[in-house]
Amino acid sequence: MLTKRIIPCLDCDLQVPEGRVVKGVEFKQIRYAGNPVELATKYYEDGADEIVILDITASHERRGTMVDVIERLTENVFIPICVGGGIRKVEDYTRMLKAGADKCSTNTAAIHNPQLLTDAAEVVGSQAVVIGIDAKRRYVEDDPEIAKDKIIVDTDKGDVWFDCSIYGGREFTGMDAIAWAQECEKRGAGEVLLTSMDGDGTKDGYDIELNKAINDAVDIPVIASGGVGNPQHIVDVFKKTDVSAALAASIFHFNEYPVPVVKQCLKENGINIRE
């Protein structure tokens, strides 16, 4: 049986030269959470399986990803690192991998140019190509006409489809997230980093229907993100879906439930984890 992965996420910006980790609610209400190098080192020492670093303003600011931060961070962190934000060209993948990252996540650039995924996979391999999908629920009853060509999911709050957003949640595309995930897999993506915009920062739990729908639609690993507030939420997403990993931020950054506490809870609930 494959082990499930626990992945702290560092949402970063460059408001200070060394970078800073921030956390918001539904991609808004941003607050400071710490230094990226210090937090990554702590999570590595605590037993995290991987770390995701997202430069959340790179795409919006039309700039490159914070390479120097990644170089410093990977000097003392020896678990897989995924970097996202501002990845627009194949050269961005190779530059980040040379800086010490193991894989790169792209969202906005891939939607604008899906061929990027294919080209990147040919150069760095599918295992290093992660597609980031930031999805928001759209209720069919609110606009039945738009929903006609979407993949509909039955939820306890009504029928929905999932809308892809870009530029860090600042713009919506009208693209169906499930269909997009399937296309990305065909184009060479090796993993999906799936964030629920409705759940982000709310601590109400992962969007189970979203994660199940995407995971069931593709054969590549899916990382669940957005909404975790306690270890039981992670237990739930692993028991109710077949996602490969659970990503969290607030519960780790503000020391509410450190990585060892989460892993112990998963172990007690019969979830197969990496020791």
Secondary structure, 3 states (H helix, E strand, C coil): CCCEEEEEEEEEECCCCCCEEEEEECCEEEEEEECHHHHHHHHHHHCCCCEEEEECCCCCCCCCCCHHHHHHHCCCCCCCEEEECCCCCHHHHHHHHHHCCCEEEECHHHHHCCHHHHHHHHHHCHHHEEEEEEEEEEEHHHCHHHHCCCCCEEECCEEEEEEEEECCCCEEEEEEHHHHHHHHHHHCCCEEEEEECCCCCCCCCCCHHHHHHHHHHCCCCEEEECCCCCHHHHHHHHHHCCCCEEEECHHHHCCCCCHHHHHHHHHHCCCCECC
